[in-house]
Amino acid sequence: MKSVETIEQAFKSWAQGVRTFRTIDNVNQIVKGQEILCPASKEAGRVKTCATCQLCSGSKYNKTNSKGVIKNNVAIVLH
């Protein structure tokens, strides 16, 4: 997983098969079908913590986890 700040960086990373964690200014900037809002964020209702979520588990998983569950690109509103 790669931290990116711009949509251009995100698209370039996705084209290379690399998942991203991207900062956004508001939730309307999420790319539907590519990104999800960080479940630990205020905007997502803090439904998980980083420790319980593990979506960002870096390069440990690429696209799917050990159970075959797709791992998404994550976006978070700057705070």
PyMOL commands that set and color helices and strands:
alter all, ss='L'
color gray80, all
select helices_A, chain A and resi 7-15+27-29+50-53+58-60
alter helices_A, ss='H'
color red, helices_A
select strands_A, chain A and resi 2-4+20-24+35-37+73-77
alter strands_A, ss='S'
color yellow, strands_A
deselect
rebuild
show_as cartoon
